[in-house]
Amino acid sequence: MAAGTTTTPAKRKKVLKVLFISLLLDLVSFTFILPLYPKLLEFYRHLEPADSNTVLNRILYGLNAYKNSFARPINDRYDIVLLGGALGSLFSFCQAIASPVIGLLSDRYGRRTALLWSMTGNIASVALWVAATDFRTFLASRIVGGLSEGNVQLALAIATDVSDEQQRGATMALVGACFSIAFTFGPALGAALSTITTVAANPFATAAGFSLVLIVTETVYLYYCLPETLPSAEPKAPTTNGNGATTTPAPPHQRTNS
């Protein structure tokens, strides 16, 4: 069964509206942290004594071993750059592990259910960032965020569900517009919020708190406004034939996305 063949124009319009607003909130929240990595990591490095056996110092010890493995060792002033790159890679690695699982769950239990569970993980991740007064908590927030980050993949699956082959290009362009808007305004807004200190133990709590508000708002919005789009997960009402007898609809065809 081709994608979008059972979707009415009214339902498609509603789903795309919900998808655009929710994805925009999600990506703006996601980009808050991008310009803050250098100052974040400098804050945690200065917070923890250099001779202590903390998670951060063990990671820095491993990075130093990596730097010294080169014929011309990397200068110490690039420690923050290497650490930021390592954290970004860790987030992407966790996402690569979780994405196939999230996709499988969405095929089995429906896009909406999988997306709401993914949003629950995102809320937990940002809440940990709000409470991250040490590097260990901040690292936990990145791991939880990576393991639960399936929003974009699920958004693409939902967009495919409600679009046929002729509509798919325009729908993907809508998703691309969300990325462009979010990456234009999100980092600047995150940097501006980082200058406002509301919690002395975590100077980035304001940016994290605003990000949490956006994620919670998105989750509530999805819960009340997003319908299920996976055809096999939609309940089929019984119909009656010409003799007045009730007939049960045939089981849906197995389908996969392109």
DRENDREN-33987 format. One record per residue: residue in one letter; residue number from 1; x, y, z of N, C-alpha, C in turn; chain. Coordinates in steps of 0.02 Angstrom, whole numbers. Layout:
% residues N
{lumdo "a", NUM, {X, Y, Z}, {X, Y, Z}, {X, Y, Z}, "A"} ...
***
This chain:
% residues 258
{lumdo "m", 1, {43, -59, 0}, {0, 0, 0}, {44, 62, 0}, "A"} {lumdo "a", 2, {34, 106, -44}, {76, 165, -49}, {62, 212, 7}, "A"} {lumdo "a", 3, {115, 249, 28}, {107, 296, 82}, {60, 352, 62}, "A"} {lumdo "g", 4, {17, 372, 109}, {-25, 429, 98}, {-90, 413, 62}, "A"} {lumdo "t", 5, {-102, 350, 38}, {-161, 335, -1}, {-223, 335, 42}, "A"} {lumdo "t", 6, {-218, 325, 108}, {-277, 324, 152}, {-282, 389, 191}, "A"} {lumdo "t", 7, {-242, 440, 176}, {-243, 502, 212}, {-284, 554, 174}, "A"} {lumdo "t", 8, {-334, 582, 207}, {-374, 634, 176}, {-335, 699, 175}, "A"} {lumdo "p", 9, {-353, 744, 129}, {-318, 809, 127}, {-322, 847, 192}, "A"} {lumdo "a", 10, {-380, 844, 226}, {-388, 880, 289}, {-342, 852, 342}, "A"} {lumdo "k", 11, {-337, 785, 346}, {-293, 754, 396}, {-220, 769, 380}, "A"} {lumdo "r", 12, {-203, 767, 316}, {-134, 781, 297}, {-115, 853, 317}, "A"} {lumdo "k", 13, {-160, 900, 304}, {-146, 969, 322}, {-137, 977, 397}, "A"} {lumdo "k", 14, {-179, 943, 436}, {-174, 947, 508}, {-108, 917, 533}, "A"} {lumdo "v", 15, {-91, 859, 506}, {-29, 825, 528}, {32, 867, 511}, "A"} {lumdo "l", 16, {34, 895, 452}, {92, 936, 432}, {98, 999, 475}, "A"} {lumdo "k", 17, {41, 1028, 494}, {43, 1087, 538}, {72, 1068, 606}, "A"} {lumdo "v", 18, {47, 1014, 634}, {73, 991, 699}, {146, 973, 694}, "A"} {lumdo "l", 19, {164, 940, 639}, {233, 919, 628}, {280, 979, 624}, "A"} {lumdo "f", 20, {260, 1030, 588}, {302, 1089, 579}, {313, 1125, 645}, "A"} {lumdo "i", 21, {260, 1136, 683}, {265, 1173, 746}, {307, 1133, 797}, "A"} {lumdo "s", 22, {293, 1068, 803}, {329, 1027, 852}, {402, 1020, 834}, "A"} {lumdo "l", 23, {416, 1010, 770}, {486, 1002, 749}, {525, 1067, 758}, "A"} {lumdo "l", 24, {491, 1123, 747}, {524, 1188, 757}, {541, 1198, 831}, "A"} {lumdo "l", 25, {495, 1182, 876}, {508, 1187, 948}, {566, 1140, 967}, "A"} {lumdo "d", 26, {565, 1080, 940}, {616, 1031, 958}, {685, 1052, 935}, "A"} {lumdo "l", 27, {690, 1076, 874}, {756, 1094, 847}, {783, 1158, 877}, "A"} {lumdo "v", 28, {739, 1206, 893}, {762, 1267, 927}, {791, 1248, 995}, "A"} {lumdo "s", 29, {755, 1205, 1031}, {779, 1182, 1096}, {845, 1144, 1089}, "A"} {lumdo "f", 30, {850, 1103, 1038}, {911, 1063, 1027}, {972, 1107, 1013}, "A"} {lumdo "t", 31, {962, 1162, 977}, {1019, 1204, 957}, {1042, 1253, 1011}, "A"} {lumdo "f", 32, {1005, 1258, 1066}, {1025, 1303, 1121}, {1096, 1289, 1144}, "A"} {lumdo "i", 33, {1113, 1225, 1150}, {1175, 1205, 1182}, {1236, 1212, 1136}, "A"} {lumdo "l", 34, {1225, 1216, 1071}, {1281, 1213, 1024}, {1333, 1267, 1034}, "A"} {lumdo "p", 35, {1315, 1332, 1043}, {1367, 1382, 1053}, {1394, 1384, 1124}, "A"} {lumdo "l", 36, {1364, 1345, 1169}, {1383, 1348, 1240}, {1436, 1296, 1259}, "A"} {lumdo "y", 37, {1452, 1249, 1215}, {1498, 1195, 1233}, {1565, 1219, 1260}, "A"} {lumdo "p", 38, {1599, 1266, 1228}, {1664, 1287, 1255}, {1660, 1314, 1327}, "A"} {lumdo "k", 39, {1612, 1359, 1340}, {1606, 1388, 1407}, {1581, 1336, 1457}, "A"} {lumdo "l", 40, {1537, 1291, 1435}, {1513, 1238, 1478}, {1571, 1195, 1503}, "A"} {lumdo "l", 41, {1612, 1172, 1457}, {1667, 1127, 1474}, {1721, 1162, 1514}, "A"} {lumdo "e", 42, {1734, 1226, 1499}, {1781, 1264, 1540}, {1755, 1271, 1611}, "A"} {lumdo "f", 43, {1690, 1282, 1619}, {1660, 1288, 1685}, {1670, 1224, 1725}, "A"} {lumdo "y", 44, {1657, 1167, 1695}, {1664, 1104, 1732}, {1737, 1087, 1745}, "A"} {lumdo "r", 45, {1782, 1105, 1699}, {1852, 1090, 1710}, {1880, 1132, 1768}, "A"} {lumdo "h", 46, {1860, 1194, 1773}, {1882, 1237, 1828}, {1848, 1218, 1894}, "A"} {lumdo "l", 47, {1790, 1186, 1888}, {1752, 1168, 1948}, {1783, 1109, 1985}, "A"} {lumdo "e", 48, {1813, 1062, 1947}, {1838, 1001, 1977}, {1914, 1003, 1983}, "A"} {lumdo "p", 49, {1942, 988, 2040}, {2015, 989, 2050}, {2051, 944, 2000}, "A"} {lumdo "a", 50, {2108, 967, 1976}, {2145, 930, 1925}, {2170, 862, 1949}, "A"} {lumdo "d", 51, {2182, 855, 2015}, {2210, 793, 2041}, {2156, 745, 2067}, "A"} {lumdo "s", 52, {2092, 762, 2057}, {2039, 719, 2082}, {2023, 664, 2032}, "A"} {lumdo "n", 53, {1996, 608, 2057}, {1979, 551, 2014}, {1907, 555, 1991}, "A"} {lumdo "t", 54, {1891, 609, 1955}, {1823, 620, 1931}, {1816, 594, 1859}, "A"} {lumdo "v", 55, {1753, 590, 1836}, {1740, 568, 1768}, {1774, 615, 1718}, "A"} {lumdo "l", 56, {1769, 680, 1730}, {1799, 728, 1684}, {1875, 720, 1679}, "A"} {lumdo "n", 57, {1908, 712, 1736}, {1980, 705, 1736}, {2003, 639, 1704}, "A"} {lumdo "r", 58, {1963, 587, 1712}, {1980, 524, 1678}, {1973, 531, 1602}, "A"} {lumdo "i", 59, {1921, 569, 1580}, {1913, 580, 1508}, {1971, 623, 1482}, "A"} {lumdo "l", 60, {1990, 675, 1520}, {2046, 717, 1498}, {2111, 678, 1496}, "A"} {lumdo "y", 61, {2119, 630, 1543}, {2179, 588, 1542}, {2181, 546, 1477}, "A"} {lumdo "g", 62, {2123, 520, 1457}, {2121, 482, 1395}, {2134, 526, 1334}, "A"} {lumdo "l", 63, {2109, 589, 1336}, {2122, 634, 1281}, {2196, 652, 1276}, "A"} {lumdo "n", 64, {2229, 659, 1335}, {2300, 674, 1334}, {2340, 616, 1304}, "A"} {lumdo "a", 65, {2319, 555, 1321}, {2352, 496, 1291}, {2343, 496, 1216}, "A"} {lumdo "y", 66, {2284, 515, 1193}, {2270, 519, 1121}, {2314, 573, 1089}, "A"} {lumdo "k", 67, {2319, 632, 1121}, {2360, 686, 1093}, {2433, 666, 1088}, "A"} {lumdo "n", 68, {2458, 632, 1139}, {2529, 614, 1141}, {2547, 557, 1094}, "A"} {lumdo "s", 69, {2496, 525, 1064}, {2509, 470, 1018}, {2533, 495, 950}, "A"} {lumdo "f", 70, {2524, 560, 937}, {2546, 588, 874}, {2620, 604, 876}, "A"} {lumdo "a", 71, {2652, 605, 818}, {2724, 622, 814}, {2734, 694, 839}, "A"} {lumdo "r", 72, {2685, 737, 825}, {2687, 805, 850}, {2626, 815, 894}, "A"} {lumdo "p", 73, {2632, 808, 959}, {2574, 810, 1005}, {2533, 874, 997}, "A"} {lumdo "i", 74, {2468, 867, 1007}, {2422, 923, 1002}, {2430, 969, 1063}, "A"} {lumdo "n", 75, {2428, 1034, 1051}, {2436, 1082, 1105}, {2380, 1077, 1156}, "A"} {lumdo "d", 76, {2396, 1089, 1220}, {2347, 1084, 1274}, {2289, 1133, 1267}, "A"} {lumdo "r", 77, {2300, 1186, 1230}, {2246, 1236, 1225}, {2187, 1209, 1184}, "A"} {lumdo "y", 78, {2196, 1152, 1151}, {2142, 1122, 1112}, {2105, 1068, 1152}, "A"} {lumdo "d", 79, {2118, 1063, 1217}, {2084, 1012, 1257}, {2008, 1020, 1255}, "A"} {lumdo "i", 80, {1985, 1083, 1261}, {1913, 1095, 1261}, {1882, 1077, 1194}, "A"} {lumdo "v", 81, {1919, 1092, 1140}, {1894, 1074, 1073}, {1888, 999, 1066}, "A"} {lumdo "l", 82, {1939, 962, 1088}, {1937, 889, 1084}, {1882, 860, 1127}, "A"} {lumdo "l", 83, {1874, 888, 1187}, {1822, 863, 1232}, {1753, 877, 1204}, "A"} {lumdo "g", 84, {1743, 936, 1175}, {1678, 951, 1143}, {1664, 905, 1085}, "A"} {lumdo "g", 85, {1716, 891, 1045}, {1707, 844, 990}, {1691, 774, 1014}, "A"} {lumdo "a", 86, {1723, 754, 1069}, {1710, 687, 1097}, {1638, 681, 1122}, "A"} {lumdo "l", 87, {1613, 735, 1154}, {1544, 733, 1179}, {1494, 733, 1121}, "A"} {lumdo "g", 88, {1509, 771, 1069}, {1466, 770, 1010}, {1464, 702, 978}, "A"} {lumdo "s", 89, {1522, 670, 975}, {1526, 602, 946}, {1488, 552, 989}, "A"} {lumdo "l", 90, {1493, 560, 1056}, {1457, 515, 1101}, {1382, 521, 1092}, "A"} {lumdo "f", 91, {1358, 583, 1085}, {1286, 594, 1074}, {1264, 560, 1009}, "A"} {lumdo "s", 92, {1303, 570, 955}, {1285, 540, 891}, {1289, 464, 893}, "A"} {lumdo "f", 93, {1338, 437, 930}, {1345, 365, 937}, {1284, 335, 972}, "A"} {lumdo "c", 94, {1262, 368, 1027}, {1202, 345, 1063}, {1141, 349, 1017}, "A"} {lumdo "q", 95, {1137, 402, 978}, {1081, 409, 932}, {1081, 354, 879}, "A"} {lumdo "a", 96, {1141, 337, 854}, {1146, 284, 804}, {1123, 216, 832}, "A"} {lumdo "i", 97, {1137, 205, 896}, {1114, 143, 928}, {1039, 142, 937}, "A"} {lumdo "a", 98, {1011, 199, 959}, {940, 201, 977}, {893, 208, 917}, "A"} {lumdo "s", 99, {916, 240, 863}, {872, 254, 806}, {839, 192, 776}, "A"} {lumdo "p", 100, {875, 138, 763}, {841, 78, 736}, {789, 50, 784}, "A"} {lumdo "v", 101, {803, 53, 849}, {755, 28, 899}, {692, 71, 899}, "A"} {lumdo "i", 102, {702, 138, 898}, {644, 183, 897}, {604, 173, 834}, "A"} {lumdo "g", 103, {638, 164, 777}, {603, 151, 715}, {563, 87, 717}, "A"} {lumdo "l", 104, {592, 34, 746}, {556, -30, 753}, {494, -22, 797}, "A"} {lumdo "l", 105, {501, 14, 852}, {444, 25, 897}, {389, 65, 862}, "A"} {lumdo "s", 106, {410, 114, 820}, {359, 153, 785}, {322, 112, 734}, "A"} {lumdo "d", 107, {355, 63, 703}, {321, 19, 655}, {274, -29, 691}, "A"} {lumdo "r", 108, {292, -46, 752}, {251, -96, 789}, {194, -63, 828}, "A"} {lumdo "y", 109, {208, -8, 861}, {158, 23, 906}, {130, 89, 881}, "A"} {lumdo "g", 110, {157, 115, 826}, {131, 177, 798}, {180, 234, 807}, "A"} {lumdo "r", 111, {176, 281, 760}, {221, 339, 762}, {209, 382, 823}, "A"} {lumdo "r", 112, {146, 395, 839}, {129, 439, 894}, {156, 413, 960}, "A"} {lumdo "t", 113, {146, 349, 973}, {169, 319, 1035}, {245, 322, 1041}, "A"} {lumdo "a", 114, {280, 304, 987}, {353, 307, 988}, {378, 378, 998}, "A"} {lumdo "l", 115, {345, 426, 966}, {366, 495, 971}, {357, 522, 1043}, "A"} {lumdo "l", 116, {302, 503, 1075}, {290, 526, 1143}, {340, 495, 1192}, "A"} {lumdo "w", 117, {358, 432, 1181}, {410, 402, 1223}, {477, 435, 1212}, "A"} {lumdo "s", 118, {492, 452, 1149}, {553, 488, 1134}, {554, 556, 1168}, "A"} {lumdo "m", 119, {498, 590, 1169}, {493, 655, 1201}, {503, 649, 1277}, "A"} {lumdo "t", 120, {480, 594, 1306}, {491, 583, 1378}, {565, 579, 1394}, "A"} {lumdo "g", 121, {603, 544, 1351}, {675, 541, 1360}, {708, 609, 1351}, "A"} {lumdo "n", 122, {683, 648, 1303}, {711, 715, 1293}, {699, 760, 1353}, "A"} {lumdo "i", 123, {640, 754, 1383}, {625, 794, 1443}, {673, 775, 1499}, "A"} {lumdo "a", 124, {685, 710, 1508}, {732, 687, 1560}, {802, 713, 1546}, "A"} {lumdo "s", 125, {822, 714, 1483}, {889, 738, 1464}, {897, 812, 1481}, "A"} {lumdo "v", 126, {850, 853, 1462}, {856, 925, 1475}, {849, 940, 1549}, "A"} {lumdo "a", 127, {807, 901, 1584}, {801, 910, 1657}, {868, 896, 1692}, "A"} {lumdo "l", 128, {904, 846, 1667}, {971, 832, 1695}, {1018, 890, 1681}, "A"} {lumdo "w", 129, {1012, 921, 1623}, {1054, 979, 1607}, {1039, 1037, 1655}, "A"} {lumdo "v", 130, {975, 1048, 1670}, {956, 1100, 1717}, {989, 1089, 1785}, "A"} {lumdo "a", 131, {993, 1025, 1805}, {1020, 1008, 1871}, {1095, 992, 1869}, "A"} {lumdo "a", 132, {1128, 1003, 1812}, {1198, 983, 1804}, {1246, 1032, 1838}, "A"} {lumdo "t", 133, {1256, 1022, 1902}, {1305, 1063, 1938}, {1374, 1030, 1938}, "A"} {lumdo "d", 134, {1380, 972, 1907}, {1445, 939, 1898}, {1446, 906, 1829}, "A"} {lumdo "f", 135, {1505, 888, 1806}, {1513, 861, 1739}, {1479, 793, 1731}, "A"} {lumdo "r", 136, {1478, 754, 1784}, {1448, 687, 1780}, {1374, 691, 1762}, "A"} {lumdo "t", 137, {1339, 738, 1793}, {1268, 747, 1777}, {1258, 772, 1706}, "A"} {lumdo "f", 138, {1302, 819, 1686}, {1297, 844, 1617}, {1309, 788, 1566}, "A"} {lumdo "l", 139, {1359, 745, 1580}, {1373, 689, 1536}, {1313, 642, 1532}, "A"} {lumdo "a", 140, {1280, 630, 1589}, {1220, 588, 1590}, {1165, 618, 1547}, "A"} {lumdo "s", 141, {1159, 684, 1548}, {1107, 717, 1508}, {1120, 707, 1433}, "A"} {lumdo "r", 142, {1183, 707, 1413}, {1200, 697, 1343}, {1186, 625, 1321}, "A"} {lumdo "i", 143, {1201, 577, 1365}, {1190, 507, 1349}, {1115, 493, 1343}, "A"} {lumdo "v", 144, {1077, 516, 1392}, {1004, 506, 1390}, {974, 540, 1329}, "A"} {lumdo "g", 145, {998, 601, 1313}, {973, 635, 1254}, {988, 598, 1190}, "A"} {lumdo "g", 146, {1048, 571, 1184}, {1065, 533, 1124}, {1024, 470, 1116}, "A"} {lumdo "l", 147, {1012, 435, 1171}, {974, 372, 1169}, {900, 383, 1156}, "A"} {lumdo "s", 148, {875, 443, 1168}, {804, 456, 1158}, {790, 503, 1100}, "A"} {lumdo "e", 149, {841, 524, 1064}, {832, 572, 1009}, {810, 536, 946}, "A"} {lumdo "g", 150, {744, 530, 938}, {717, 500, 877}, {665, 545, 844}, "A"} {lumdo "n", 151, {662, 607, 866}, {610, 652, 843}, {613, 666, 768}, "A"} {lumdo "v", 152, {673, 681, 743}, {679, 698, 672}, {664, 637, 629}, "A"} {lumdo "q", 153, {690, 579, 648}, {676, 518, 609}, {601, 502, 608}, "A"} {lumdo "l", 154, {569, 509, 666}, {497, 496, 669}, {458, 548, 631}, "A"} {lumdo "a", 155, {481, 611, 632}, {448, 663, 593}, {450, 647, 519}, "A"} {lumdo "l", 156, {508, 622, 496}, {514, 603, 426}, {468, 544, 409}, "A"} {lumdo "a", 157, {463, 496, 456}, {418, 439, 445}, {345, 462, 442}, "A"} {lumdo "i", 158, {326, 508, 487}, {258, 534, 486}, {244, 572, 422}, "A"} {lumdo "a", 159, {293, 612, 400}, {284, 649, 338}, {275, 602, 279}, "A"} {lumdo "t", 160, {311, 545, 280}, {303, 496, 226}, {235, 462, 229}, "A"} {lumdo "d", 161, {210, 449, 290}, {145, 417, 298}, {89, 457, 267}, "A"} {lumdo "v", 162, {93, 524, 271}, {37, 566, 248}, {49, 594, 178}, "A"} {lumdo "s", 163, {101, 572, 144}, {117, 600, 78}, {124, 544, 27}, "A"} {lumdo "d", 164, {99, 557, -33}, {111, 510, -87}, {174, 531, -124}, "A"} {lumdo "e", 165, {190, 497, -178}, {253, 511, -212}, {257, 581, -240}, "A"} {lumdo "q", 166, {200, 609, -261}, {200, 676, -289}, {206, 729, -234}, "A"} {lumdo "q", 167, {183, 715, -174}, {184, 763, -119}, {248, 759, -77}, "A"} {lumdo "r", 168, {284, 706, -84}, {339, 692, -37}, {394, 746, -41}, "A"} {lumdo "g", 169, {410, 770, -100}, {462, 820, -107}, {445, 884, -69}, "A"} {lumdo "a", 170, {383, 907, -77}, {361, 968, -42}, {361, 957, 33}, "A"} {lumdo "t", 171, {343, 897, 55}, {341, 883, 126}, {411, 883, 156}, "A"} {lumdo "m", 172, {459, 853, 121}, {528, 853, 145}, {557, 924, 146}, "A"} {lumdo "a", 173, {535, 966, 99}, {557, 1036, 100}, {531, 1072, 162}, "A"} {lumdo "l", 174, {472, 1053, 185}, {445, 1083, 246}, {488, 1065, 306}, "A"} {lumdo "v", 175, {511, 1002, 309}, {555, 981, 363}, {622, 1019, 358}, "A"} {lumdo "g", 176, {647, 1028, 298}, {708, 1066, 289}, {702, 1138, 311}, "A"} {lumdo "a", 177, {642, 1167, 301}, {631, 1236, 323}, {635, 1241, 399}, "A"} {lumdo "c", 178, {611, 1189, 434}, {616, 1188, 507}, {689, 1190, 529}, "A"} {lumdo "f", 179, {730, 1151, 497}, {802, 1151, 513}, {832, 1220, 502}, "A"} {lumdo "s", 180, {816, 1251, 445}, {845, 1316, 430}, {826, 1369, 481}, "A"} {lumdo "i", 181, {762, 1371, 499}, {739, 1421, 548}, {771, 1408, 616}, "A"} {lumdo "a", 182, {771, 1344, 637}, {797, 1328, 704}, {871, 1343, 710}, "A"} {lumdo "f", 183, {910, 1324, 659}, {982, 1335, 663}, {1001, 1408, 651}, "A"} {lumdo "t", 184, {953, 1448, 628}, {966, 1520, 621}, {956, 1556, 688}, "A"} {lumdo "f", 185, {902, 1539, 723}, {884, 1577, 784}, {902, 1540, 848}, "A"} {lumdo "g", 186, {904, 1473, 847}, {915, 1435, 909}, {981, 1449, 943}, "A"} {lumdo "p", 187, {1038, 1443, 907}, {1103, 1456, 940}, {1109, 1527, 968}, "A"} {lumdo "a", 188, {1084, 1577, 931}, {1088, 1646, 955}, {1047, 1655, 1019}, "A"} {lumdo "l", 189, {987, 1624, 1020}, {945, 1629, 1079}, {977, 1593, 1138}, "A"} {lumdo "g", 190, {1007, 1535, 1126}, {1041, 1499, 1180}, {1099, 1538, 1208}, "A"} {lumdo "a", 191, {1138, 1571, 1164}, {1194, 1612, 1188}, {1170, 1671, 1229}, "A"} {lumdo "a", 192, {1115, 1702, 1207}, {1088, 1759, 1244}, {1063, 1738, 1314}, "A"} {lumdo "l", 193, {1030, 1681, 1317}, {1004, 1657, 1382}, {1060, 1636, 1429}, "A"} {lumdo "s", 194, {1117, 1616, 1401}, {1172, 1594, 1444}, {1203, 1652, 1483}, "A"} {lumdo "t", 195, {1188, 1714, 1462}, {1215, 1772, 1498}, {1173, 1790, 1559}, "A"} {lumdo "i", 196, {1116, 1757, 1567}, {1072, 1769, 1624}, {1083, 1714, 1675}, "A"} {lumdo "t", 197, {1108, 1732, 1732}, {1123, 1682, 1785}, {1067, 1683, 1836}, "A"} {lumdo "t", 198, {1032, 1627, 1842}, {979, 1620, 1892}, {998, 1571, 1947}, "A"} {lumdo "v", 199, {1045, 1525, 1933}, {1068, 1476, 1982}, {1144, 1481, 1983}, "A"} {lumdo "a", 200, {1172, 1500, 2040}, {1244, 1510, 2043}, {1283, 1445, 2031}, "A"} {lumdo "a", 201, {1256, 1389, 2054}, {1291, 1325, 2046}, {1291, 1301, 1974}, "A"} {lumdo "n", 202, {1246, 1327, 1933}, {1243, 1308, 1862}, {1227, 1371, 1822}, "A"} {lumdo "p", 203, {1277, 1407, 1799}, {1265, 1470, 1763}, {1228, 1462, 1697}, "A"} {lumdo "f", 204, {1220, 1400, 1674}, {1185, 1388, 1611}, {1114, 1362, 1623}, "A"} {lumdo "a", 205, {1091, 1367, 1684}, {1025, 1341, 1702}, {969, 1380, 1667}, "A"} {lumdo "t", 206, {979, 1444, 1652}, {927, 1483, 1619}, {914, 1457, 1549}, "A"} {lumdo "a", 207, {968, 1447, 1511}, {961, 1419, 1444}, {931, 1349, 1447}, "A"} {lumdo "a", 208, {955, 1309, 1494}, {929, 1241, 1502}, {855, 1241, 1521}, "A"} {lumdo "g", 209, {837, 1287, 1566}, {767, 1291, 1588}, {721, 1312, 1532}, "A"} {lumdo "f", 210, {743, 1360, 1491}, {701, 1381, 1434}, {695, 1324, 1384}, "A"} {lumdo "s", 211, {749, 1287, 1374}, {746, 1228, 1330}, {697, 1177, 1357}, "A"} {lumdo "l", 212, {696, 1168, 1423}, {649, 1120, 1453}, {577, 1142, 1442}, "A"} {lumdo "v", 213, {564, 1207, 1448}, {497, 1233, 1436}, {474, 1218, 1365}, "A"} {lumdo "l", 214, {519, 1227, 1316}, {502, 1213, 1247}, {487, 1139, 1236}, "A"} {lumdo "i", 215, {527, 1096, 1266}, {518, 1024, 1257}, {452, 1000, 1289}, "A"} {lumdo "v", 216, {437, 1025, 1348}, {375, 1006, 1381}, {315, 1032, 1341}, "A"} {lumdo "t", 217, {320, 1094, 1317}, {266, 1121, 1276}, {255, 1079, 1213}, "A"} {lumdo "e", 218, {309, 1059, 1182}, {304, 1017, 1122}, {271, 950, 1138}, "A"} {lumdo "t", 219, {289, 920, 1194}, {261, 855, 1213}, {186, 860, 1225}, "A"} {lumdo "v", 220, {164, 911, 1261}, {93, 920, 1274}, {55, 933, 1209}, "A"} {lumdo "y", 221, {85, 973, 1165}, {54, 988, 1101}, {46, 924, 1059}, "A"} {lumdo "l", 222, {98, 883, 1057}, {94, 820, 1019}, {42, 773, 1049}, "A"} {lumdo "y", 223, {39, 770, 1114}, {-8, 724, 1147}, {-80, 741, 1129}, "A"} {lumdo "y", 224, {-97, 805, 1125}, {-166, 824, 1113}, {-182, 835, 1039}, "A"} {lumdo "c", 225, {-133, 848, 997}, {-148, 868, 928}, {-125, 820, 874}, "A"} {lumdo "l", 226, {-78, 775, 888}, {-52, 732, 836}, {-92, 667, 831}, "A"} {lumdo "p", 227, {-123, 654, 773}, {-157, 589, 764}, {-107, 536, 743}, "A"} {lumdo "e", 228, {-127, 473, 748}, {-85, 419, 724}, {-86, 419, 648}, "A"} {lumdo "t", 229, {-28, 408, 617}, {-24, 409, 544}, {-4, 342, 514}, "A"} {lumdo "l", 230, {17, 295, 555}, {35, 229, 529}, {-29, 191, 514}, "A"} {lumdo "p", 231, {-42, 173, 451}, {-106, 141, 433}, {-122, 79, 474}, "A"} {lumdo "s", 232, {-72, 37, 486}, {-85, -26, 522}, {-101, -14, 595}, "A"} {lumdo "a", 233, {-86, 46, 622}, {-100, 62, 692}, {-166, 97, 701}, "A"} {lumdo "e", 234, {-199, 116, 646}, {-263, 150, 651}, {-319, 99, 658}, "A"} {lumdo "p", 235, {-365, 108, 706}, {-421, 61, 714}, {-468, 65, 654}, "A"} {lumdo "k", 236, {-489, 8, 629}, {-535, 6, 572}, {-605, -11, 597}, "A"} {lumdo "a", 237, {-653, 32, 582}, {-722, 21, 604}, {-754, -33, 560}, "A"} {lumdo "p", 238, {-797, -76, 589}, {-832, -127, 549}, {-882, -94, 502}, "A"} {lumdo "t", 239, {-894, -125, 445}, {-941, -98, 396}, {-997, -148, 386}, "A"} {lumdo "t", 240, {-1050, -126, 353}, {-1107, -171, 338}, {-1112, -179, 263}, "A"} {lumdo "n", 241, {-1131, -240, 242}, {-1141, -252, 171}, {-1212, -237, 151}, "A"} {lumdo "g", 242, {-1230, -251, 90}, {-1298, -235, 65}, {-1353, -272, 102}, "A"} {lumdo "n", 243, {-1339, -330, 132}, {-1390, -368, 168}, {-1396, -347, 241}, "A"} {lumdo "g", 244, {-1357, -297, 262}, {-1360, -275, 331}, {-1314, -313, 377}, "A"} {lumdo "a", 245, {-1275, -361, 351}, {-1229, -399, 393}, {-1165, -360, 404}, "A"} {lumdo "t", 246, {-1138, -367, 464}, {-1076, -331, 481}, {-1016, -370, 455}, "A"} {lumdo "t", 247, {-972, -335, 423}, {-911, -367, 398}, {-851, -334, 430}, "A"} {lumdo "t", 248, {-800, -375, 442}, {-737, -350, 471}, {-689, -334, 416}, "A"} {lumdo "p", 249, {-658, -274, 418}, {-610, -258, 364}, {-551, -305, 363}, "A"} {lumdo "a", 250, {-524, -314, 304}, {-466, -359, 296}, {-406, -329, 332}, "A"} {lumdo "p", 251, {-362, -372, 356}, {-302, -346, 389}, {-261, -302, 341}, "A"} {lumdo "p", 252, {-230, -250, 367}, {-192, -205, 322}, {-132, -240, 290}, "A"} {lumdo "h", 253, {-116, -215, 231}, {-58, -243, 196}, {6, -222, 233}, "A"} {lumdo "q", 254, {54, -267, 233}, {120, -249, 261}, {154, -200, 214}, "A"} {lumdo "r", 255, {181, -145, 242}, {212, -95, 200}, {276, -70, 233}, "A"} {lumdo "t", 256, {319, -45, 192}, {380, -13, 219}, {388, 54, 185}, "A"} {lumdo "n", 257, {423, 99, 219}, {436, 165, 190}, {491, 159, 137}, "A"} {lumdo "s", 258, {491, 205, 91}, {543, 207, 40}, {610, 221, 73}, "A"} 
***
